[in-house]
Amino acid sequence: MTRHIESQLGVDLGTTHTVAALTAADGRSQPLLFDASFLLPSSVYAEVDGHLLVGRDAERSARLDPSRYEPNPKRRVDDGTVLLGNREYAVSDLLAALLRRTADEASRVLGIMPVRTVLTYPANWATHRRSVLADAASRAGMPSPILVPEPIAAAAYFTTVLGRNIVPGQVLVVYDFGGGTFDTTVLRRRPDGGWDVLASDGLPDVGGVDLDAAIIGHLGQTIAPSDPQRWRQLVEPADDADRRRHHLLREDVRAAKEQLSRSSTASVHLPLFETDVHVTRPEFEQLSRSYLQRTVDLTASTLQRAGVRSDQIGGLFLVGGSSRIPLVSTLLHQRLGVAPTLIEQPELVVALGSVLAAMPARPASFAATPPPPRPPVIAPGGVPIPPPNAPVSGPVGMPVSGMPASGPPAPVSSVPLVPGGPTAPMSPVGFQSAATPQSPPVSGGPTAPMSPAGFQSAATPQPPPVPGGPPNGTAVFGAAPPAPYGAAPVPARTGGSGGRLGLLVGIVAVLVLLLGVGGVVAYRAVSDDKSTDSTANRGSGGGNGSNTHGGGGSGSTAGAGSGGQAASTKDAKPGAKQQSVQVGKSVWYAQYKITVNKMTYDADASQHKLSAEIVVENLGTSNSSPYLPIVFSVGGQQYTGSLRETSTVAAGQKSNYNLDFSIYDPLNASIATGQFIFGDGDVEQPTIPLDGSPVNAYEPVNLLKDKKATVHAVTATFTSCDLRGGFFDYNGQAKKGYRVVMCKVDIQYTGNSSEYIGQEHFRLGAPDGSELGPLTAPNEALSGGQVAVGDPLAFQVKADLLGTYKLRLVDLGDHKDRQAGDVAEIDLVLK
């Protein structure tokens, strides 16, 4: 099909929805409609013949056979393949089906194919994930796509369409709260008009769907006691009719949530019960506050890690549909002292901005002083593209404190959506020459000739492809430097460290919140514990003995204080209506140490019939609201657990929680014969049996302390390395059959200039000769003499591959290929 020489398609493939924008020959952009909506659900359904349906067609078909349905293929980007029905599909095929739908719609609107495609991706996506996206574009018939980080696209919209002036040295904070995930990024404007990504982090378990689930849980507490069987039928559908009712419930809950952003009350219709339940905005804010507070805390701590003060923030831009919740702006303004900017349809920002960010750079025009409240619009194309090697930071530490904790609602700089925007039809380098005619500038902007954008295109000579990297012809903006040849692909990571003041403020805030809802918070000095967890240098609560194969779970331990004996059945007779068991055993899961103290069952209770008292210790370096997938297995049944409290655990601290299990029918067995299982089936699962069997604890085992390696001007001091069952960041628990080597590393650069220290500087050589890249890595830009302290470094290794590993520091210097003098090694022995 003929391609239009001046048209381009920008696609924001999100976790829950996909948005696309089309720039036509006149240079103006417009969002595409899919079934009368700008939002195309990012869902895929596999028909019996293998054909893939997407969007609302997929959602409707899912009611017939849920096993053929994947609602969030973007979340499966690291899985390689996805089983739909009885057939496996490559993740890139699922993403390609969504991209193909956007291309088809663009072609229908234009009558011809757009000449190029711009795809956005999260700023902390590493090479492997970007390559999956690029491969999906190729399979969808979109050759040589341009890849732009989502926050860069948002910045282009902020400065170009909205006309907000960010002067060199000032910072733009992009707060991206979507339907499935949350991301926050700190961007600094360069003198040449480009952007440096100072820090980026995210929460994969916080999004609009989580707020929907909180509302459903709230409704269940109100309705379920009157008819638990019918409520279970509604929320756990087993047939087509129940699935349709469940879908209607979720749709109505989502609509009510959106209505509460505009009004003080909303009603939710409950199918099967045939009644309406009213939800007020104060009720919704109480349900959502803990989720929203996590996003605000992460934004503040990301700013702290980037070394940015509030007076250096030139803009706070809210992106994503969930960011329109009024409490978001209030909490952000109270914490940061900056009025957020929110447009009418924030879910369209990234797609519309992507086509602007992919245009070639022009010399930027900046005001000499900070801009007034409504500055003039910058000239077309005035948003250059950041260099491919702009540092992208990951994990962050403690929240920034000092902002008011209460006060009037935050002012929000509300701006109408301007899809057309003041844009000129410009073309990226390598697609058209600088002589391409351009539209007249807007608002007297500069008309200097275009400059190279610094990215590759299909017309640019390219080096041989790097294993694990994007295909040749794929332009990548803001990408980290490529890994050496033969290195394993390295996914993105999060983590980091924070300050003592933020820690104190976080502890006080959590204590006040828990006291307000009647919770009891136990903060104990972890220095009193005798710990083998040297990664966090914090206590293990007395330990559970010695776990063979180092935190591996292939060996077992008896629970702390239990001596490996069975729990007493004195108060847990089989079939008794009231049962209780003292447990007192611990396991390690992801960044937490979890101690189960007591298990109770009360058949006559109106709620919380089956519950456990637990203590959660946060061994990580940032505050966290625990996400703990736990089931209790007893009498041939498995009961799913959820935390009653929604409080945050400060880094290095402990909190008491009540763990409630969904149970509807009488329990005929003794709970003393049950077992706690932590984690989903695709990860390593710690277990606590109550019948005297050994605990599968995954207790950390130290591998080394205070080892130093130096290559050229880079020195890495590995203060500790442990073998664990999981990570301290969003990677969570290790995959089934794997363990985690987790290190803390101090990094010093002694050169005369500056150097970016990231994941490509670290490798782990395995006994079988293979080499692994880290899933969690430092992300530092260091000048001569600077030291970064306590950065996390983590590798995922096969549990059964024991022997001597080589922990490698790699610095290529001016070389393209690794040479003997570019590597220093330290032995790690796994046995």
N, C-alpha and C positions, 0 to 999 in steps of 0.2 A: 504494500500500500504506500502511496506517496506520503512523504514526510514534509511538514511545513517548516520552512527555513527559519522562522522566528518564534515558533511556539514552544512552550515547555510545560511539563507536568510536574508538580511537586506533590509528594505523598508523605504523609505522617502516618505510618503504620503503628498504631498504638496497641496496648494490651487488650483493651476492650472494644475500641472503635478505631476505624481508619478514616482519615480525612484527606481529601485531595483538592488541590487548587490548580487552576489552568491559567496560564498567561498566553494570550493570543497575540496577533500581529500588531495590535495597537499598544501593546505593553501593559495593559491593565489585567489584573488578576481577579479571578472569581472562584469561590468554592464550588465544587461539583455536587450535584444532588444525586442521591441514591434512594430510590423509592420515596421521593418527596422529602428527604432528610439529608442534611449535610453529614450526618454520622452513619457510616457503614459499619455494622457490627463486625468485629474481627474474628468471626467464628466460621468454622468449616465443617461440612458434613459430607461423608463419603457414601455415595449411592452404591447399590449392589454391583453395578457394572464398573465401579471405580471412578466414575465422574465425581468431581468435587463441587459441591454447592457452597456458596459463601453468603455472609450477611444474614438478612432476614429469611431468605430461603433456607439457609442452614438451620436457623433457630426453629423455624416451623417444622422442618423435617426431623429435628432432634427428638420431638415428642413421640415419633414412631419407633426409633431405636437409638437410645442415648449412647450405646457403645460405639456408634459410628460418628459421634459428634465431639469436636474439640472446640471449646468456647474461646480459648486464649492461646493460639499457637505460638505467639511471641514469647510466652513464658516457657516454651519447650525448646528454645533456640539451642540450648546446650545438649539436648537429648539425642540429636542425630536423626532418629526415626520416631514415629508415633503410630501406635496400633489403633486403627479405626475399623471396627468390625473384626474381620478375620484377616486383614491385610495391613502390612506396615507401609507407611508413607514417609518419605524424607520430609523433615521440617521445612526445607526449602521449597518443596512442592506445595505445602499448605500455604506458605507465605506467597508463593508465586500465584496461587489461585486468587488471593486477595488483590495482588498487584495487577493481575490480568483484568480483574473487574474494573479497576480504576482506569486502566488504559482503554478498555472498551468504551467506557462512559465518556472519556475525553475525546476519543475518535468520533463518537456519535455527536457530540456537541460541535466539534470543529469540522467534521466531515472528512478529516484527514488525521493521520497520526502526528502527535507532537514530535518535534525534532529531537528532544532530549528529555530525560527524566532526572529529577532530583529526589533523592530519598533521605529521610532524616533518621537519626539513631541516637540513643542515649549517650551522653558525653563519656560515660565510664565503660562503654562497650569496647572490648579489646579486639585484636585482629580477627580472631576466630569468628566471633559473632558478626562482625562487619562482613566477613567473607560469606557467611550464610545468607545475609541480606542481599549482597551483590549477586550471589548465585541464584537466588530467588528471582531477582530482576531479570537475569539472563534467561531463565526458564520461562518467564512471562513475556518474553519478546521485547525486553527493554535493554538493548545492548549499551555498554559503557555508561552506566548511571553515575551521577555525581552524588557522593555521600556527604551530608552536612550534619554536624551535631545539632541536636534539637535546641539547646540553649543559644547557639549561634543564629539559628533561624529566628528564634524569638527576639534576639537582640536586633536583627535586621528589621523586623516588624516594628520594634519599639522606636528605633531611631529614624526609620524611613517613613513608614505609614503614619505613625503617631507624631513624628517630628520632634521627638525628645532628644535634646542635645546632651550627650555624655562627653565631657571634655577629657583629654588625655590624662591618665592617672586616676580618673574616677572609676567607680565600680558599678556594674549593673548586676543585681541579684535576680536570677530567674527561678521562681518558685512554681514548679510544674506538678500540679496535683490532678492526676487523671482518674479514670475509672478503675484501673487495676493497680497502679503503682504511684509512688511519689519520688520526685527527683528535685534536687536543688543544686544550683551552679552559681559560682562567683566568677564573673568576667571583668577584666580590666581593659579599658580602652588604651590602645597604644598611640603614640604620636602620629603614626602613619594612618590612623583610622581603623586599624584592625583590632582584634580582640585576643587577649591571652586568657585561657581557662586556668584560673588560679586554684580552684578546688571544685570538686563535684562529688555528690554522694546521693544515696537514695534509700528508700524503704520499699522492698518488694512486697511487703505484706500489709501495706496501707494504701487504700484507694477507695473510690466511691462504692465498689461492691462490698467492701468491709463495713461501710456505714449502713448500707442496705441490710446486711446481715445483723447488725446491731439492732436495727429497728424491728426486724422479724423476731429476734430474741426477746425484745421488750414486749412485743405483742404476745409471744408465747407465754411469758410469765403472767400475763393478764388472762389469757383465754384457756391455756392448756389445763389448768387445774379443774375446770368445769367438765372437760371431756378430753382426757389425754389421748385416747385412742384416735379420735377424729383429728386432733392436732398433729399427731404423728403421721397420719395418713396424708395430711396436707403438706407437711414439710419433708417427708420421706416418701415420695410417690413411688408406687410399685407397678402401676399400669398406665395406659395412655390417658385415661380420663383424669387420673390423679396428677399426671405430669402436666396436663393442660391447666389444671387448677393451680398447681404450683407455679407455673409460668405466669399466669395471671396475677398471682399474689406478688411475685417479684417485680413485675411491671408496675403494679399499683404502688408498691412500696417505693420504687425508684421515682415515680411521678410525685408521690407525696413528699419525698425528700427534696426534690427540686422546687415544689410549691412552697416549702418551708423557708426557702431562700427569698421568697417574695411576700409571704404572708405569715401570720402568727399561728395559724392552725391548718391542718390538712387531715383528710379522712382516708382510711385504708379499708377497702372492701375485702372481707375474708371469705373466699369461696369455701363451700362445704358447710361453713357456719351460717352463711347468708346474713351477715351482719356487717356494719361499718364501725370501725374503731377510730376515734379521733386522737391525733398526735399533735401536741403543741410544740412550738419552737423551743421553749425552755426544756421540755423533755428531750427533744432531739439534741440540743446542745449538751445536755448532761450525758447522753449516750455517746456523742461523738467527740467530746472534749479530750479524752485521753488520746484518741487517734490524732486529732489536730495538734495537740500539744507536742506529740512526738515529731511532727513535721516542723513545728516552730523551733523546737530544741535542736533538731538536726540542722536547720538553716542557720541558727545562731552559732552552733559549734563549727559549721563549715566556714563561716566568716572568721571565726577565731583561728582556725587552722590556716586560713589564707592570710592572716595577719592584717585584717581589714577592720578599721574602726567605723562606727556608725556615721561619723561625719564625712567619711570618704565614699559613702554610698550615694551615687547619683540617680539611682532608680531601683525600685523593687517591683518587678513585673510578675503579675499572677497569670499563670497559664494553665490550661486544662479545665475541664468542666466542673470538677469538684472544688476549684478555687473560688467559685462564686458564693460559697457558703459564707454568710456574713461574719460568723465567728472567726473565720480564717483571717480576715483583714484586721479584726479587733485584736486578736492575739499577737499577730505580727507587729502591729503598730505599738502595742504595749511593750513588746520585747525589744524591738529594734529602734523605736522612735522615728520610723520612716513611714510616710503614708504610702500604701501600696497603690499601684496602677492596675485597674481592672477594666477590661472592655466588656461589651455586652455579650459576646460569644467567645469566651477565652479558649474554647476547644479548637477554634479555627486558626489560632495564632501561628502555630508551628508550620502548618502546611502553607499558609499564605506567605510566611516569612522565608520559607525554604527557597522559593524561586527568586527572592530578592538576594539572599545570601550567596546564591550561585552565580550572580552576575559579576562581571569583572570589576576590579577595584578602580576607583578614581581617587585622586588626592582629596583628602577629607578637609572640610572647612569647619573650624571649631570656634566657639566664642572664647574671648580672652578671659572671661570670668564665668563662674557657675551660672547655668541658664536660669531665666525667670520661669515662673510656673507654667506658662504656655509659650515655649520658644518657637521660633520660625521653623518651618520644615526644612530638613537638610536636602541638598540637591539630589536628583535621581542617581542611584548607584553609589551614594556616599557611604555605603557600608562595605568596606573591603572584607576580604576573607582572611581568617587567621591562618598562620603558617601550618603546614601539615604536622609539624613536630611540637605544637604548643603543648606545654605540660598539662596533663589532666590529673588532678589530685583525687584521691579516694577518701579513705576513712577519716573520720574527724573525731574530735574529743568532746570536752565538756562545753556546756552552753555558755554563751557570753552573758554576764550578769550586769546589773546596774540599771536596767530599764524598769519602768513602773510596772508593778504586778497587777494593778487594777486601775480603773478609770473609765471615762466615757468611751463609747464605741469609737473605733479608729476611723479617721477620715480616709476615704478611698478616692483616689483620683480616677473618676469614671470617664472613659473615653468611648465615643461611639465607634463601632466597627467600620473601617473604611477599606473594604476589600480591594477596591481599585487602586488606592494609594497613589502617591506621586512617583510613579516609576517610569523609567524609560526602557525601551526594548533593547537591551544590550546582550551580548553573547559571550560565553566563556572563551577564554583563550584556547585555541586548538579546534574550535568549532567554526568561528568566523574570524575574519581579520579585524584589525582596529579600524579599518575604513568603513565598517558597517554603518549605515545611516542611523542616527539616533534622534529621538524625540527632543524637542526643545526642553531646556531645564526648567524646573519649577522653583518659584520663589527666588529667582536670581541666583541659583546655585552655580558652582563652578562648571566650566565646560572643558576642562583639561582633557587631553586624550587619555584613553584607557591605558592602564598598566597591567602587566601580567598578574594573574591571580595566584600563581604558584601551585597549580594542581595539574594532574595528568588528564589527558583526554584520549579519545581513540586516534587522534591525529598526531599525538606526541610520541616520539620514540621512547620505549620503555625497556627496563632491564628484565631479565628472566624472572618469572614469578617466584615469590618466596613461598615455601611450603607453609600451608595454613593461612596464607594471606589472601586478600581480595584478588579476583581475577584481573589480569591486565585490562586496561581500559576503564577501570573503576576509579573515579576520583574520590579521594578521602580528605575531608577537611578536619583539622584538629586532631589528626591521628597521632598516636605515639610512634616513636621510631621503630622500624621493623626489627623483628628478632633475627638473630644470626641464622644462616642457613642450617637446616636440620633441627632447629629448636622447636619444641612443642608449642602449639598455640596456647596463648595465655588469656583466659577470660578476665573480665573486669573484677574489681574487688572493692571492698569498703573496709573501714576500720580507722584507728587513729588514736590520738591522745588529747587530753584537755587539761585545764588549769584547776588549781585548788579552789579558787573563789567560785568557779562554776559548780564544782562538786558540792561545796557547802550550800550554795543556793538551791541546787537540785535536791539535796537531802531535805532541806527545810520545806521546799514546795511539796515534795512527796508526803512528808509527815503531816502537813496541814491538810492535804487532800484526803489522806486515809482517815484522819481523825474526824473529818467532816462527814464521812459516810460510815463511821463506826468501825473502821478497820483497825487492826493492830499491827504496827510496823516494828519489826525487830531489827535494829541496826547494831551489829556486834563488830567489834574491832577484829578484823581478820588477822591481824598480827598475832593474836592469841592462839590461832589455830596452828597446828603442826602440819605443814603442807608439803606435799610432793609436787605441787603444781607450780613449778618455777617459771613457767611461761608468764603467768600473771603475777608471780611473787606473792600469791595470796593463799589463804588456807584452804585445805581440803576437808576441814571439819573432822580431823582425827583420822581420816583415811579409812579405806575398806580393805586393807591388807595389800597383798602384792598381786597385781593382775599380769599374768604372763603375756608375752608378746607385746608388752608396753601399751597400755591403754587400748588394746586391740579388741577385747571382748571375746577373742577366741579362748582366752583363759577366763577364769571366773574368780570372784571374791565373795566372801561373806560380808553382809552389810555391816556398817559401823555399829558396834555395840551389840551385834546379834549373835556373834560366834557361829554363824551359819546354821542356827537351829530354826526349826519351824516356829511360826507365830503361834501364840497360845490360842487354843480353841475354846477356852473356858467361857468367853463371852461371845462366841461365834458358832453357835450350834446350827447345823444344817436346817434350813427352813424356818429358823427363828425370825420373828418380826423385827427384833432389835439385836444387832450384832456390832461388836467393836473389836479391833485388833490393834495392838501396839506394834508398830513396824520398826522404826528407827534405822532405816537403811538408805544409802545414798548411791546415786549414779551421776555421771557426767554426760551432758548432752549439749552439743554446740558450745556456746560460751557460758553455760550455766552448770553449776553443781546443784542437784536437786535432792533434797532429803525428805523422804516420806516418813512422817512421824506417827500418824494414826489414821486408820480406816474405819468408817462407821456406816451402818445400814439401819434405817428406820422406816419400816413399811408404812407406818401410820402418819409420817410427816407429810404435810401438804406440799412441800417442796424440799429439795436437797435430800432426797431419800438415801442416795448412795454418794458419799463424799469422803475426801481425804484431806488431812491437814498436812501441808508441805511447807518447806522452807526453800526459797530459791536464792542462790548466791550468784551474783553477776561477776564473773571472772574477767569480763572484757574491760575495755578502756573508755567506754561511753555508756551513758544512761540507756536503759532499755526497758521496754514493756514486753515481758516474756511471751513468746509464741511457742507453746509446748503441745505438740500433737501427742496425746496420751490416751491409751485405752486400758480398761481393766477387764481382764479375761477371767471368767469364772463360770463353772457349770455349763460349759460348752457355748456360752454367749460372750460377746464382746460389747462393752459399753464405752461410748466415746466421752472423754472428759473435756471440761472447759473451766477456765479460771473464773471464779466468782468476782474477784476484784480486778480492776483495770489499772492499778497503780504501776508506776515506773520503779524499777530497781536501779539505784545509783551504781555507778561503776565501783567495784570492789566492796559492795555492801550486800546485805541479806534482807529479805522481806518474807513475811508470813503470808501464805495464800490458802484459800479453800478451793479444792478441786472437786467440782461437781460432775457426776456422770449421769447421762440420760438413761433413765430406767422407767419403764411403764408397767411391766408385769411383775408379780411377786417373785422374789428371789428364793429358790428352793435349796440352793447350795450354801455352804459355809464360805464366807468371804476369806477365811484363813487358808482356803485352798486355791485362791485366785493368784493372779500375776499382773503386775503393771508392765506395760509395753510402751516404750517411748519412741516416737518417730514413725514416719510412714514406711511402707514396705520396701521402698527403693533406697533407703539409707540404712546405715548401721544402727541397730536398735538395742539400746540398753534395756535390761529387764530386771524387775525385782519380784521374784516369786515369794509367796508368803508361806509355802509349805516346807521350807527348809532347804530347798535347792539353792545352789550357788547364785549369787547376784552377778549379772553381766554388767559390770560397772563402767568400763572404759576409763579407769582412773589414769591420769596422765603419768608418764614416766620420763624422767629427764635423760637426755642424750648427751648434752655437753653444756659447758659454761665458759664464758669469757675467752673465746677463741677469736684471733684476729687474722684478717687477710688483706693484702695490699696489692693493687694492680695500678701501675702508673700513678696518677694523682688521687686515686680513690682508695680509702681505707674503710673496711667494714669490720666492726667488732660485734660478733655474735654473742650477746650477753647470756643467752640461754636458748636451747632448742629442746623441745619435748615431743614425744609421740602421744597423740591424742585421738579421740574419736570424732572431733569436729573442729570447725573454724570458729573464730571470734567475730566474723562479719556475716554478710548476707548469704554466704555460701552454706552456712548452717552445718548440719551433721555430714560426715563423709558419706559418699555413696556406698552402696552395698558392696562388700568385698574390698574396701579401701580403708586406709587410715590417713591421718594428717600429721605431717612434720611441721610443727609451729615454732618459729624462732622470733626473738626480739633482737633487733640489730641497730647499732649506732653507726652512722655514716659520716665520714669527714672527707671533704674535697680540699686539696691543698694546691690546686693549680692556680694560675694567674688570672684566669677568666671566670667562667661559670660552666656548670655542667648539670644536665638533667639526669637524675638517678631514678631509674624505674625498673619495671619488671624484666627488661632485657639485660639488666646487669646481674641477674641471679639465675642460676640453673642448679639442678640436682641430678647428678649422674647415678643411675641405678646399677645394681650388681650385674644385670643382664646386658649392660652396655648402652641401654637407652638413656636419653636425657630428658628431664621434665622441666617445664616452665612453671613458675609459681601461680597459684590462683589468687593469692593475696600478696601484695608487694609494696615496697616503699614507693612514694611518688613525690620526689623532692627536686627542687631547683636550687642548687647550692653555688654560692660564690666562693672565691678562694678563702680557705680557713674556716668556713662555716661547718657546723656539725648538726646533724639531725639525730635526735635521741629517741630510742624506743620504738622505731618503726616496726610494724608487723611484717613477717614473711612466712608464707605457708605453702606447702606442697602436698598434693594428694598422692599417696603411694599405695601399691597393691599390698593387701594385708599378708599375703603368703609369700611375698618376694623379700626374703630376709637376707642379711649380709651387710657388707660395707658399701655405703653410699658416699658420693663425693659432693659436698656442698661447695659450689663454685661461685666465685666473684668474677664477672666478665666485664672488661672494658676494652672495646675495640680501638679506642683512640681515634686516629685518623684512618684506620684500615677499614676496608669494606668486608673483608673476610677475617675470621678468627685466626690468630697466630699464637705460637707457644707462649709468648710473653704477655698475652692478653688475659690469661686465666690464672687464678690462685685457687687452691683446693684445700678443703678441710674434711677429714674423715668423719662419717657418722655411721655408727654400727647399730643395726636393728637386729635383734635376736629374740 
